[in-house]
Amino acid sequence: MLFELRRYELRPGTRAQWVEFFEAEVAPFQIARGVVVAGMFTSETEPDVFYWLRRFDDEPARVRLYAAIYEDADWLARIKPRIDQLLIRESIQVTRLNPTPHSVLR
């Protein structure tokens, strides 16, 4: 099992729009393809930052799900353009995490 902690810098003033879009479109799209979205977070100290955590069973599953999401025609035509309007793509940070044996997220 592995996790990705993703940090997105949003375009100034778009946090409410981003959260609404993410919760209504982005997360359900990924969940429908098999991704486990373990959490979505806004920052108390950084108004234009959004974090989310997603889980994959293993590396082959991550590779397969990346393709199922990011190569999908609907994603490319409808979701990706809206994402590009709301976040600063160059600032995306992805940290891969492995839970410890006693982690509640195992």
LOMARGU-775143 format. One record per residue: residue number from 1; y, x, z of N, C-alpha, C, O in turn. Coordinates in steps of 0.001 Angstrom, whole numbers. Atoms other than C-alpha are relative to their C-alpha. Layout:
// residues N
<site seq="NUM" n_py="Y" n_px="X" n_pz="Z" ca_py="Y" ca_px="X" ca_pz="Z" c_py="Y" c_px="X" c_pz="Z" o_py="Y" o_px="X" o_pz="Z"/>
...
// end
This chain:
// residues 106
<site seq="1" n_py="-1161" n_px="842" n_pz="0" ca_py="0" ca_px="0" ca_pz="0" c_py="1238" c_px="898" c_pz="0" o_py="1298" o_px="1905" o_pz="706"/>
<site seq="2" n_py="-1250" n_px="-748" n_pz="6" ca_py="3475" ca_px="1252" ca_pz="-819" c_py="1169" c_px="-968" c_pz="-114" o_py="1038" o_px="-2091" o_pz="-603"/>
<site seq="3" n_py="-1218" n_px="795" n_pz="20" ca_py="6989" ca_px="-40" ca_pz="-491" c_py="1085" c_px="730" c_pz="-773" o_py="1064" o_px="1953" o_pz="-910"/>
<site seq="4" n_py="-1241" n_px="-540" n_pz="548" ca_py="10253" ca_px="457" ca_pz="-2309" c_py="1151" c_px="-615" c_pz="784" o_py="1264" o_px="-1836" o_pz="892"/>
<site seq="5" n_py="-1261" n_px="439" n_pz="-577" ca_py="13499" ca_px="248" ca_pz="-415" c_py="1053" c_px="268" c_pz="-1059" o_py="1292" o_px="1416" o_pz="-1434"/>
<site seq="6" n_py="-964" n_px="-123" n_pz="1087" ca_py="16143" ca_px="-425" ca_pz="-3042" c_py="1400" c_px="-286" c_pz="533" o_py="1624" o_px="-1284" o_pz="1218"/>
<site seq="7" n_py="-1398" n_px="143" n_pz="-405" ca_py="19873" ca_px="29" ca_pz="-2426" c_py="842" c_px="-174" c_pz="-1250" o_py="815" o_px="655" o_pz="-2159"/>
<site seq="8" n_py="-856" n_px="293" n_pz="1145" ca_py="22321" ca_px="-1536" ca_pz="-4849" c_py="1444" c_px="-38" c_pz="451" o_py="1777" o_px="-645" o_pz="1469"/>
<site seq="9" n_py="-1437" n_px="137" n_pz="-199" ca_py="26056" ca_px="-1054" ca_pz="-4971" c_py="474" c_px="-1088" c_pz="-959" o_py="263" o_px="-1009" o_pz="-2169"/>
<site seq="10" n_py="-462" n_px="1138" n_pz="779" ca_py="27630" ca_px="-4288" ca_pz="-6145" c_py="1418" c_px="227" c_pz="-485" o_py="2177" o_px="983" o_pz="122"/>
<site seq="11" n_py="-1395" n_px="-55" n_pz="444" ca_py="30792" ca_px="-4649" ca_pz="-8150" c_py="840" c_px="-679" c_pz="1082" o_py="429" o_px="-1700" o_pz="1634"/>
<site seq="12" n_py="-815" n_px="527" n_pz="-1105" ca_py="33610" ca_px="-5301" ca_pz="-5661" c_py="203" c_px="-1518" c_pz="-100" o_py="546" o_px="-2062" o_pz="-1149"/>
<site seq="13" n_py="-236" n_px="1428" n_pz="-101" ca_py="33823" ca_px="-8892" ca_pz="-4531" c_py="-1088" c_px="-898" c_pz="-549" o_py="-894" o_px="-2110" o_pz="-630"/>
<site seq="14" n_py="1047" n_px="823" n_pz="619" ca_py="30536" ca_px="-10050" ca_pz="-6082" c_py="-1201" c_px="-252" c_pz="912" o_py="-2216" o_px="-779" o_pz="456"/>
<site seq="15" n_py="1180" n_px="104" n_pz="-863" ca_py="28254" ca_px="-10040" ca_pz="-3031" c_py="-552" c_px="-1422" c_pz="79" o_py="-1761" o_px="-1613" o_pz="-58"/>
<site seq="16" n_py="490" n_px="1377" n_pz="-112" ca_py="28056" ca_px="-13827" ca_pz="-2627" c_py="-690" c_px="-436" c_pz="-1292" o_py="-1739" o_px="-1078" o_pz="-1251"/>
<site seq="17" n_py="611" n_px="339" n_pz="1288" ca_py="27344" ca_px="-14254" ca_pz="-6356" c_py="-1343" c_px="712" c_pz="-156" o_py="-2325" o_px="124" o_pz="-609"/>
<site seq="18" n_py="1228" n_px="-777" n_pz="128" ca_py="24751" ca_px="-11477" ca_pz="-6253" c_py="-1117" c_px="-590" c_pz="853" o_py="-2230" o_px="-792" o_pz="366"/>
<site seq="19" n_py="1034" n_px="531" n_pz="-893" ca_py="22890" ca_px="-12874" ca_pz="-3239" c_py="-543" c_px="-1322" c_pz="-539" o_py="-1754" o_px="-1541" o_pz="-547"/>
<site seq="20" n_py="436" n_px="1282" n_pz="559" ca_py="22797" ca_px="-16347" ca_pz="-4781" c_py="-892" c_px="217" c_pz="-1226" o_py="-1955" o_px="-393" o_pz="-1342"/>
<site seq="21" n_py="772" n_px="-295" n_pz="1214" ca_py="21569" ca_px="-14968" ca_pz="-8127" c_py="-1331" c_px="664" c_pz="343" o_py="-2369" o_px="301" o_pz="-210"/>
<site seq="22" n_py="1215" n_px="-716" n_pz="-363" ca_py="19054" ca_px="-12622" ca_pz="-6516" c_py="-1027" c_px="-949" c_pz="606" o_py="-2200" o_px="-928" o_pz="235"/>
<site seq="23" n_py="923" n_px="905" n_pz="-680" ca_py="17559" ca_px="-15310" ca_pz="-4290" c_py="-508" c_px="-1120" c_pz="-917" o_py="-1634" o_px="-1592" o_pz="-754"/>
<site seq="24" n_py="385" n_px="1101" n_pz="889" ca_py="17481" ca_px="-17950" ca_pz="-7046" c_py="-739" c_px="454" c_pz="-1247" o_py="-1556" o_px="-295" o_pz="-1782"/>
<site seq="25" n_py="553" n_px="-439" n_pz="1289" ca_py="16457" ca_px="-15840" ca_pz="-10060" c_py="-829" c_px="1281" c_pz="85" o_py="-1986" o_px="1303" o_pz="-336"/>
<site seq="26" n_py="658" n_px="-1312" n_pz="41" ca_py="15556" ca_px="-12194" ca_pz="-9478" c_py="-1263" c_px="17" c_pz="854" o_py="-2340" o_px="351" o_pz="363"/>
<site seq="27" n_py="1169" n_px="-29" n_pz="-883" ca_py="13251" ca_px="-12505" ca_pz="-6476" c_py="-1100" c_px="-948" c_pz="-486" o_py="-2250" o_px="-519" o_pz="-581"/>
<site seq="28" n_py="1076" n_px="876" n_pz="486" ca_py="11371" ca_px="-15603" ca_pz="-7764" c_py="-676" c_px="510" c_pz="-1268" o_py="-1887" o_px="356" o_pz="-1424"/>
<site seq="29" n_py="573" n_px="-552" n_pz="1222" ca_py="10889" ca_px="-13936" ca_pz="-11162" c_py="-1033" c_px="1068" c_pz="344" o_py="-2135" o_px="1082" o_pz="-203"/>
<site seq="30" n_py="911" n_px="-1085" n_pz="-360" ca_py="9320" ca_px="-10885" ca_pz="-9537" c_py="-1184" c_px="-505" c_pz="814" o_py="-2311" o_px="-52" o_pz="612"/>
<site seq="31" n_py="1079" n_px="568" n_pz="-809" ca_py="7295" ca_px="-12877" ca_pz="-7010" c_py="-1019" c_px="-696" c_pz="-897" o_py="-2223" o_px="-593" o_pz="-666"/>
<site seq="32" n_py="901" n_px="709" n_pz="917" ca_py="5851" ca_px="-14983" ca_pz="-9838" c_py="-921" c_px="957" c_pz="-754" o_py="-1978" o_px="552" o_pz="-1239"/>
<site seq="33" n_py="822" n_px="-982" n_pz="694" ca_py="4500" ca_px="-11798" ca_pz="-11382" c_py="-854" c_px="829" c_pz="953" o_py="-1620" o_px="1684" o_pz="509"/>
<site seq="34" n_py="884" n_px="-652" n_pz="-962" ca_py="2884" ca_px="-10557" ca_pz="-8165" c_py="655" c_px="949" c_pz="973" o_py="-31" o_px="1496" o_pz="1837"/>
<site seq="35" n_py="-693" n_px="-874" n_pz="-948" ca_py="5536" ca_px="-8511" ca_pz="-6346" c_py="153" c_px="-737" c_pz="1325" o_py="431" o_px="-1936" o_pz="1345"/>
<site seq="36" n_py="-288" n_px="554" n_pz="-1317" ca_py="5796" ca_px="-9086" ca_pz="-2604" c_py="1397" c_px="477" c_pz="390" o_py="1625" o_px="1670" o_pz="586"/>
<site seq="37" n_py="-1354" n_px="-325" n_pz="-456" ca_py="9466" ca_px="-9219" ca_pz="-1651" c_py="-20" c_px="-136" c_pz="1516" o_py="-84" o_px="-1243" o_pz="2052"/>
<site seq="38" n_py="157" n_px="-22" n_pz="-1456" ca_py="9344" ca_px="-8198" ca_pz="2003" c_py="1306" c_px="-260" c_pz="738" o_py="1282" o_px="-597" o_pz="1922"/>
<site seq="39" n_py="-1272" n_px="268" n_pz="-659" ca_py="13056" ca_px="-8576" ca_pz="2731" c_py="1169" c_px="267" c_pz="-919" o_py="1098" o_px="1076" o_pz="-1844"/>
<site seq="40" n_py="-1250" n_px="-148" n_pz="740" ca_py="16566" ca_px="-8876" ca_pz="1362" c_py="1111" c_px="85" c_pz="1051" o_py="1114" o_px="-677" o_pz="2018"/>
<site seq="41" n_py="-963" n_px="-276" n_pz="-1053" ca_py="19579" ca_px="-7589" ca_pz="3275" c_py="1386" c_px="302" c_pz="-574" o_py="1519" o_px="947" o_pz="-1615"/>
<site seq="42" n_py="-1365" n_px="-457" n_pz="255" ca_py="23345" ca_px="-7306" ca_pz="3143" c_py="377" c_px="943" c_pz="1133" o_py="-213" o_px="901" o_pz="2213"/>
<site seq="43" n_py="-428" n_px="-986" n_pz="-984" ca_py="25121" ca_px="-4543" ca_pz="5009" c_py="1152" c_px="-550" c_pz="826" o_py="2072" o_px="-1167" o_pz="290"/>
<site seq="44" n_py="-1108" n_px="407" n_pz="-874" ca_py="27327" ca_px="-5274" ca_pz="8010" c_py="1228" c_px="878" c_pz="-193" o_py="2350" o_px="432" o_pz="43"/>
<site seq="45" n_py="-1114" n_px="-942" n_pz="88" ca_py="29469" ca_px="-2210" ca_pz="7303" c_py="433" c_px="320" c_pz="-1424" o_py="1502" o_px="894" o_pz="-1632"/>
<site seq="46" n_py="-322" n_px="-275" n_pz="1397" ca_py="29401" ca_px="-1983" ca_pz="3496" c_py="-36" c_px="-1332" c_pz="-758" o_py="-1115" o_px="-1789" o_pz="-1135"/>
<site seq="47" n_py="-10" n_px="1339" n_pz="594" ca_py="30524" ca_px="-5280" ca_pz="1916" c_py="-536" c_px="-67" c_pz="-1432" o_py="-896" o_px="-1147" o_pz="-1899"/>
<site seq="48" n_py="461" n_px="-1" n_pz="1388" ca_py="29468" ca_px="-4237" ca_pz="-1593" c_py="-1357" c_px="679" c_pz="-166" o_py="-1654" o_px="1243" o_pz="-1219"/>
<site seq="49" n_py="1326" n_px="-614" n_pz="55" ca_py="25960" ca_px="-3005" ca_pz="-759" c_py="-1052" c_px="-1050" c_pz="348" o_py="-861" o_px="-1870" o_pz="1246"/>
<site seq="50" n_py="1123" n_px="912" n_pz="-185" ca_py="22675" ca_px="-4923" ca_pz="-955" c_py="-1273" c_px="833" c_pz="40" o_py="-1439" o_px="1757" o_pz="-756"/>
<site seq="51" n_py="1289" n_px="-669" n_pz="-111" ca_py="19222" ca_px="-3744" ca_pz="115" c_py="-1107" c_px="-1026" c_pz="-171" o_py="-961" o_px="-2191" o_pz="200"/>
<site seq="52" n_py="1196" n_px="834" n_pz="-41" ca_py="15822" ca_px="-5154" ca_pz="-577" c_py="-1227" c_px="879" c_pz="41" o_py="-1209" o_px="2042" o_pz="-364"/>
<site seq="53" n_py="1237" n_px="-713" n_pz="-221" ca_py="12291" ca_px="-4156" ca_pz="187" c_py="-1108" c_px="-761" c_pz="-716" o_py="-1273" o_px="-1965" o_pz="-520"/>
<site seq="54" n_py="1119" n_px="652" n_pz="668" ca_py="9309" ca_px="-4858" ca_pz="-2026" c_py="-1260" c_px="832" c_pz="178" o_py="-1208" o_px="2049" o_pz="354"/>
<site seq="55" n_py="1283" n_px="-627" n_pz="-288" ca_py="5623" ca_px="-4098" ca_pz="-1612" c_py="-923" c_px="-89" c_pz="-1206" o_py="-941" o_px="-1081" o_pz="-1934"/>
<site seq="56" n_py="1029" n_px="-62" n_pz="1031" ca_py="2909" ca_px="-3059" ca_pz="-4035" c_py="-1313" c_px="408" c_pz="658" o_py="-1311" o_px="1138" o_pz="1650"/>
<site seq="57" n_py="1303" n_px="-356" n_pz="-563" ca_py="-813" ca_px="-2756" ca_pz="-3353" c_py="-276" c_px="1498" c_pz="-116" o_py="-816" o_px="2116" o_pz="803"/>
<site seq="58" n_py="238" n_px="-1418" n_pz="244" ca_py="-947" ca_px="734" ca_pz="-4861" c_py="797" c_px="405" c_pz="-1236" o_py="1489" o_px="-418" o_pz="-1835"/>
<site seq="59" n_py="-762" n_px="-507" n_pz="1139" ca_py="512" ca_px="2905" ca_pz="-7609" c_py="-384" c_px="-667" c_pz="-1327" o_py="514" o_px="-1016" o_pz="-2093"/>
<site seq="60" n_py="316" n_px="714" n_pz="1245" ca_py="-1470" ca_px="1330" ca_pz="-10488" c_py="591" c_px="-1415" c_pz="-38" o_py="1025" o_px="-1874" o_pz="-1095"/>
<site seq="61" n_py="-599" n_px="1338" n_pz="-49" ca_py="-262" ca_px="-2104" ca_pz="-9354" c_py="1500" c_px="79" c_pz="-242" o_py="2065" o_px="-766" o_pz="-936"/>
<site seq="62" n_py="-1441" n_px="-168" n_pz="206" ca_py="3325" ca_px="-846" ca_pz="-9232" c_py="308" c_px="213" c_pz="-1480" o_py="1230" o_px="-402" o_pz="-2016"/>
<site seq="63" n_py="-211" n_px="-278" n_pz="1421" ca_py="3090" ca_px="497" ca_pz="-12783" c_py="-204" c_px="-1266" c_pz="-823" o_py="596" o_px="-1571" o_pz="-1707"/>
<site seq="64" n_py="302" n_px="1233" n_pz="727" ca_py="1515" ca_px="-2739" ca_pz="-14044" c_py="1101" c_px="-1043" c_pz="212" o_py="1519" o_px="-1707" o_pz="-736"/>
<site seq="65" n_py="-1033" n_px="998" n_pz="-289" ca_py="4113" ca_px="-4923" ca_pz="-12305" c_py="1354" c_px="395" c_pz="-579" o_py="2107" o_px="-468" o_pz="-1029"/>
<site seq="66" n_py="-1235" n_px="-447" n_pz="656" ca_py="7018" ca_px="-2799" ca_pz="-13533" c_py="3" c_px="-456" c_pz="-1457" o_py="997" o_px="-993" o_pz="-1946"/>
<site seq="67" n_py="75" n_px="398" n_pz="1404" ca_py="5825" ca_px="-3434" ca_pz="-17082" c_py="103" c_px="-1515" c_pz="-144" o_py="796" o_px="-2007" o_pz="-1034"/>
<site seq="68" n_py="-23" n_px="1464" n_pz="72" ca_py="5271" ca_px="-7148" ca_pz="-16437" c_py="1395" c_px="-561" c_pz="232" o_py="1739" o_px="-1621" o_pz="-292"/>
<site seq="69" n_py="-1364" n_px="461" n_pz="-295" ca_py="8823" ca_px="-7468" ca_pz="-15135" c_py="986" c_px="531" c_pz="-1035" o_py="1620" o_px="-237" o_pz="-1759"/>
<site seq="70" n_py="-1099" n_px="-616" n_pz="732" ca_py="11025" ca_px="-5012" ca_pz="-16961" c_py="-168" c_px="9" c_pz="-1513" o_py="781" o_px="317" o_pz="-2234"/>
<site seq="71" n_py="212" n_px="115" n_pz="1442" ca_py="9439" ca_px="-5455" ca_pz="-20416" c_py="-72" c_px="-1452" c_pz="-453" o_py="-256" o_px="-1722" o_pz="-1639"/>
<site seq="72" n_py="83" n_px="1428" n_pz="295" ca_py="9425" ca_px="-9257" ca_pz="-20244" c_py="1226" c_px="-452" c_pz="-797" o_py="2353" o_px="-80" o_pz="-471"/>
<site seq="73" n_py="-1104" n_px="451" n_pz="860" ca_py="11536" ca_px="-10952" ca_pz="-22930" c_py="1026" c_px="-826" c_pz="763" o_py="2225" o_px="-692" o_pz="521"/>
<site seq="74" n_py="-926" n_px="814" n_pz="-793" ca_py="13043" ca_px="-13436" ca_pz="-20466" c_py="853" c_px="878" c_pz="907" o_py="2053" o_px="648" o_pz="1052"/>
<site seq="75" n_py="-749" n_px="-943" n_pz="-842" ca_py="14021" ca_px="-10605" ca_pz="-18106" c_py="1081" c_px="688" c_pz="-824" o_py="2240" o_px="756" o_pz="-414"/>
<site seq="76" n_py="-931" n_px="-758" n_pz="837" ca_py="15648" ca_px="-8656" ca_pz="-20919" c_py="1132" c_px="-875" c_pz="-546" o_py="2268" o_px="-413" o_pz="-648"/>
<site seq="77" n_py="-1007" n_px="864" n_pz="623" ca_py="17498" ca_px="-11627" ca_pz="-22433" c_py="875" c_px="-735" c_pz="1008" o_py="2061" o_px="-953" o_pz="756"/>
<site seq="78" n_py="-732" n_px="874" n_pz="-910" ca_py="18532" ca_px="-13620" ca_pz="-19378" c_py="378" c_px="645" c_pz="1326" o_py="1500" o_px="470" o_pz="1801"/>
<site seq="79" n_py="-242" n_px="-515" n_pz="-1345" ca_py="18231" ca_px="-11717" ca_pz="-16105" c_py="724" c_px="1338" c_pz="-24" o_py="1708" o_px="1517" o_pz="693"/>
<site seq="80" n_py="-617" n_px="-1338" n_pz="37" ca_py="19109" ca_px="-8111" ca_pz="-16966" c_py="1496" c_px="-46" c_pz="-323" o_py="2265" o_px="654" o_pz="337"/>
<site seq="81" n_py="-1444" n_px="26" n_pz="273" ca_py="22497" ca_px="-8970" ca_pz="-18543" c_py="830" c_px="-466" c_pz="1200" o_py="1924" o_px="47" o_pz="1435"/>
<site seq="82" n_py="-724" n_px="470" n_pz="-1189" ca_py="23541" ca_px="-10860" ca_pz="-15408" c_py="5" c_px="1064" c_pz="1088" o_py="1010" o_px="1250" o_pz="1774"/>
<site seq="83" n_py="59" n_px="-1104" n_pz="-957" ca_py="22365" ca_px="-7994" ca_pz="-13203" c_py="1064" c_px="1031" c_pz="-344" o_py="1780" o_px="1513" o_pz="534"/>
<site seq="84" n_py="-960" n_px="-1015" n_pz="431" ca_py="24489" ca_px="-5614" ca_pz="-15254" c_py="1445" c_px="-425" c_pz="255" o_py="2322" o_px="428" o_pz="391"/>
<site seq="85" n_py="-1345" n_px="488" n_pz="-312" ca_py="27533" ca_px="-7817" ca_pz="-14622" c_py="325" c_px="124" c_pz="1479" o_py="1493" o_px="257" o_pz="1844"/>
<site seq="86" n_py="-243" n_px="98" n_pz="-1440" ca_py="27091" ca_px="-7831" ca_pz="-10849" c_py="-206" c_px="1292" c_pz="771" o_py="383" o_px="1460" o_pz="1839"/>
<site seq="87" n_py="191" n_px="-1243" n_pz="-760" ca_py="25884" ca_px="-4386" ca_pz="-9816" c_py="299" c_px="1210" c_pz="-849" o_py="346" o_px="1143" o_pz="-2078"/>
<site seq="88" n_py="-289" n_px="-1271" n_pz="659" ca_py="26670" ca_px="-803" ca_pz="-10644" c_py="-1344" c_px="713" c_pz="-164" o_py="-1846" o_px="1348" o_pz="764"/>
<site seq="89" n_py="1362" n_px="-474" n_pz="257" ca_py="23409" ca_px="266" ca_pz="-12236" c_py="-166" c_px="1495" c_pz="315" o_py="-1216" o_px="1912" o_pz="805"/>
<site seq="90" n_py="94" n_px="-1448" n_pz="-229" ca_py="24168" ca_px="4000" ca_pz="-11968" c_py="-144" c_px="352" c_pz="1477" o_py="-540" o_px="1469" o_pz="1809"/>
<site seq="91" n_py="53" n_px="-280" n_pz="-1434" ca_py="24284" ca_px="3703" ca_pz="-8179" c_py="-1310" c_px="-430" c_pz="654" o_py="-1478" o_px="-263" o_pz="1862"/>
<site seq="92" n_py="1259" n_px="475" n_pz="-580" ca_py="20796" ca_px="2253" ca_pz="-7718" c_py="-752" c_px="1169" c_pz="635" o_py="-928" o_px="2229" o_pz="35"/>
<site seq="93" n_py="811" n_px="-988" n_pz="-709" ca_py="18800" ca_px="4172" ca_pz="-5146" c_py="-1328" c_px="-651" c_pz="377" o_py="-1357" o_px="-1741" o_pz="947"/>
<site seq="94" n_py="1334" n_px="506" n_pz="-319" ca_py="15056" ca_px="3687" ca_pz="-4771" c_py="-693" c_px="1039" c_pz="866" o_py="-846" o_px="2196" o_pz="474"/>
<site seq="95" n_py="743" n_px="-862" n_pz="-909" ca_py="13201" ca_px="5154" ca_pz="-1808" c_py="-1392" c_px="-575" c_pz="151" o_py="-1558" o_px="-1722" o_pz="567"/>
<site seq="96" n_py="1382" n_px="450" n_pz="-160" ca_py="9430" ca_px="4921" ca_pz="-1836" c_py="-448" c_px="315" c_pz="1412" o_py="-222" o_px="1407" o_pz="1932"/>
<site seq="97" n_py="402" n_px="-102" n_pz="-1401" ca_py="7938" ca_px="4350" ca_pz="1584" c_py="-1479" c_px="-316" c_pz="159" o_py="-2025" o_px="-1170" o_pz="-541"/>
<site seq="98" n_py="1385" n_px="282" n_pz="-355" ca_py="4440" ca_px="4445" ca_pz="3019" c_py="-30" c_px="-390" c_pz="1473" o_py="457" o_px="364" o_pz="2315"/>
<site seq="99" n_py="19" n_px="426" n_pz="-1399" ca_py="3829" ca_px="2465" ca_pz="6218" c_py="-940" c_px="875" c_pz="839" o_py="-1972" o_px="1352" o_pz="365"/>
<site seq="100" n_py="858" n_px="-719" n_pz="-942" ca_py="2416" ca_px="4243" ca_pz="9220" c_py="-1130" c_px="-911" c_pz="459" o_py="-1062" o_px="-2124" o_pz="256"/>
<site seq="101" n_py="1150" n_px="827" n_pz="-397" ca_py="-889" ca_px="3057" ca_pz="10682" c_py="346" c_px="-1199" c_pz="889" o_py="-325" o_px="-2228" o_pz="807"/>
<site seq="102" n_py="-336" n_px="1100" n_pz="-910" ca_py="810" ca_px="865" ca_pz="13316" c_py="1189" c_px="-829" c_pz="-450" o_py="1687" o_px="-1652" o_pz="318"/>
<site seq="103" n_py="-1130" n_px="771" n_pz="517" ca_py="3590" ca_px="-540" ca_pz="11141" c_py="-386" c_px="-1471" c_pz="-133" o_py="-1487" o_px="-1789" o_pz="-581"/>
<site seq="104" n_py="266" n_px="1436" n_pz="154" ca_py="3840" ca_px="-4337" ca_pz="11241" c_py="48" c_px="-406" c_pz="-1458" o_py="-383" o_px="-1509" o_pz="-1796"/>
<site seq="105" n_py="-85" n_px="301" n_pz="1429" ca_py="4475" ca_px="-4205" ca_pz="7491" c_py="-1238" c_px="439" c_pz="-778" o_py="-1249" o_px="365" o_pz="-2006"/>
<site seq="106" n_py="1240" n_px="-396" n_pz="698" ca_py="991" ca_px="-2931" ca_pz="6689" c_py="-702" c_px="-1196" c_pz="-560" o_py="-1758" o_px="-1059" o_pz="-1178"/>
// end
